[in-house]
Amino acid sequence: MAITAALVKELREKSGAGMMDAKKALTENDGDMEAAMDWLRTKGLAKAAKKSGRTAAEGLVAVKVDGGKGVAVEVNSETDFVAKNADFQSMVSSIADTAMTVADVDALANAEVGGKAISTMITDAVATIGENLTLRRMATLEGGQVVSYVHNAATAGMGKIGVLVALSGENEAFGKQVAMHIAAVNPASLSEDDLDPAVVEKEKQVQMDIARESGKPEQVIEKMIVGRMKKYMAEVTLLNQSFVVNPDLTVGAAAKEAGVEITGFVRLEVGEGIEKKEENFAEEVAKAVQG
């Protein structure tokens, strides 16, 4: 029987399995939908699909650097316990290695490791580990030298926060200090030029509204806003922030003293921006029992 796109689509919707898994299930069972469903269940792939709706906000960020190029990859799990699992860590490491060869997270999901697509590898791991796992995002950074740092490391090169810093010159020790600063302070951008204009305008409007509550004249308010926005830029842009290693200097001034220029950075934190569903302990136990 011919395996049509419509059949594959129908099986995917019923099972939640990936496209290649659904196609293989139909091929192995001559297009028989029920037999294909049983095949997926036997392989643990349909069971994995049931977990796909559960929130995965834990996991690991892995960083890899090769000379002037670095990548950071986030792979999520449902619990921190899985992030400590050696098999999960090995999978995340291989995904990060592969990320060095692709342009974005979609290409990464389709890239192969050991003859298997990473998306399929993750689906198989869901069935084995028993938790929803997701390849969430990746970021690439290039420069004269790229330095990495992992905060709260679970193992070498991966942990809760991964940072990459690009420098125009070579000074690994200073780059590591800047990466640690970024992990701790979480700047919004490198400089004012890189800050989203919409974010700047929103902050300016907020400060205007606060200032107007004082009842001062508009001319006075405008002068107040100049000072407040300057302070805001010093708080959110990396080069203008006080350097945690030496608060008497900005990060930009410290870079100049170190003989380098900071040209970019990446900071990924596990679960950042994911809305976590709060559950009580009884519900968690009941869900675990139900599988």
GITA-V553083 format. One record per residue. N is the residue number from 0. BURIAL is # if it has 16 or more other C-alpha atoms within 10 Angstrom, else .. Layout:
[[N:BURIAL] [N:BURIAL]]
//
This chain:
[[0:.] [1:.] [2:.] [3:.] [4:.] [5:.] [6:#] [7:#] [8:#] [9:.] [10:#] [11:#] [12:.] [13:.] [14:#] [15:#] [16:#] [17:#] [18:#] [19:.] [20:#] [21:#] [22:#] [23:#] [24:#] [25:#] [26:#] [27:.] [28:#] [29:.] [30:#] [31:.] [32:#] [33:.] [34:.] [35:#] [36:#] [37:#] [38:#] [39:#] [40:#] [41:.] [42:#] [43:#] [44:#] [45:#] [46:#] [47:#] [48:#] [49:.] [50:#] [51:#] [52:.] [53:.] [54:#] [55:#] [56:#] [57:#] [58:#] [59:#] [60:#] [61:#] [62:#] [63:#] [64:#] [65:.] [66:.] [67:.] [68:#] [69:#] [70:#] [71:#] [72:#] [73:#] [74:#] [75:#] [76:#] [77:#] [78:#] [79:.] [80:.] [81:#] [82:#] [83:.] [84:.] [85:.] [86:.] [87:#] [88:#] [89:.] [90:#] [91:#] [92:#] [93:.] [94:#] [95:#] [96:#] [97:#] [98:#] [99:#] [100:.] [101:#] [102:.] [103:.] [104:#] [105:.] [106:.] [107:#] [108:#] [109:.] [110:#] [111:#] [112:.] [113:.] [114:.] [115:.] [116:#] [117:#] [118:#] [119:#] [120:#] [121:#] [122:#] [123:#] [124:#] [125:#] [126:#] [127:.] [128:#] [129:#] [130:#] [131:#] [132:#] [133:#] [134:#] [135:#] [136:#] [137:#] [138:#] [139:#] [140:#] [141:#] [142:#] [143:#] [144:#] [145:#] [146:#] [147:#] [148:#] [149:#] [150:#] [151:.] [152:#] [153:#] [154:.] [155:.] [156:#] [157:#] [158:#] [159:#] [160:#] [161:#] [162:#] [163:#] [164:#] [165:#] [166:#] [167:#] [168:#] [169:#] [170:#] [171:.] [172:.] [173:#] [174:#] [175:#] [176:#] [177:#] [178:#] [179:#] [180:#] [181:#] [182:#] [183:.] [184:#] [185:#] [186:#] [187:#] [188:#] [189:#] [190:#] [191:#] [192:.] [193:.] [194:.] [195:.] [196:.] [197:.] [198:.] [199:.] [200:.] [201:.] [202:.] [203:#] [204:.] [205:.] [206:#] [207:#] [208:.] [209:.] [210:#] [211:.] [212:.] [213:.] [214:.] [215:.] [216:.] [217:.] [218:.] [219:.] [220:#] [221:.] [222:.] [223:.] [224:#] [225:.] [226:.] [227:#] [228:.] [229:.] [230:.] [231:#] [232:#] [233:#] [234:#] [235:#] [236:#] [237:#] [238:#] [239:#] [240:#] [241:#] [242:#] [243:#] [244:.] [245:.] [246:.] [247:.] [248:#] [249:#] [250:#] [251:#] [252:#] [253:#] [254:#] [255:.] [256:.] [257:.] [258:.] [259:#] [260:#] [261:#] [262:#] [263:#] [264:#] [265:#] [266:#] [267:#] [268:#] [269:#] [270:#] [271:.] [272:.] [273:.] [274:.] [275:.] [276:.] [277:.] [278:.] [279:.] [280:.] [281:.] [282:.] [283:.] [284:.] [285:.] [286:.] [287:.] [288:.] [289:.] [290:.]]
//
